[in-house]
Structures are given as structure tokens and as C-alpha cells.
Amino acid sequence: MNSVLMKNYGNPELEFERGDGCYLYTAAGEQYLDFAMGIAVNCLGHCHPV
């Protein structure tokens, strides 16, 4: 993490490859529900079609 960024998040052990709607996916294809979306961003989800 860059020291000048807000520290809203910890340093996660997971790395996400992509997002779709309210889900995040790892390179291994594991699916996670994104409970943190909206912290310091808009709550629009990932890959909104519009």
C-alpha cells in the first residue's frame, strides 16, 4: 500500500482477478461476495453494463 492513501482497508492476503456485480473472483475461480464495496467508492458493483 502507498503511505499517502487512506487506510480504509487492511492488507488482504487475497488477490482478486476480476469482479462481476457484487462478486469478486480469484485467479483460481473462487467467488467472494464483496461486502466492502462502497467504502470510499460508489456502490455500483463491478462491471456494471451501462
C-alpha positions in Angstrom: 0.0 0.0 0.0 1.1 3.5 -0.7 1.6 5.5 2.5 -0.3 8.5 1.2 -3.6 6.6 0.6 -6.4 6.5 3.1 -6.1 3.4 5.2 -9.7 2.2 4.8 -8.7 -1.4 4.2 -6.2 -3.7 5.8 -3.6 -5.6 3.8 -5.5 -8.5 2.4 -4.0 -11.9 1.7 -6.4 -12.4 -1.2 -5.8 -11.1 -4.7 -8.8 -10.7 -6.9 -8.6 -11.1 -10.7 -12.0 -9.7 -11.7 -15.3 -8.6 -10.4 -18.9 -9.1 -11.6 -21.9 -7.4 -9.9 -21.4 -7.8 -6.2 -18.9 -10.7 -6.5 -15.1 -10.8 -6.7 -13.2 -13.7 -8.2 -9.6 -15.0 -7.6 -7.4 -16.4 -10.4 -8.3 -19.9 -9.1 -12.0 -19.1 -9.7 -13.1 -18.8 -6.1 -16.1 -16.5 -5.7 -16.5 -14.0 -2.9 -19.3 -11.7 -2.0 -18.0 -8.1 -1.9 -19.2 -6.8 1.5 -16.8 -3.9 1.4 -17.9 -2.3 -1.9 -18.9 1.3 -1.3 -16.2 2.2 1.2 -14.7 5.3 -0.4 -16.3 4.5 -3.8 -19.7 4.4 -5.5 -21.9 1.4 -4.7 -22.4 0.3 -8.3 -20.8 -3.1 -8.2 -18.2 -4.4 -10.6 -18.6 -4.4 -14.4 -21.9 -2.5 -14.5 -23.3 -3.0 -18.0 -24.3 0.7 -18.6 
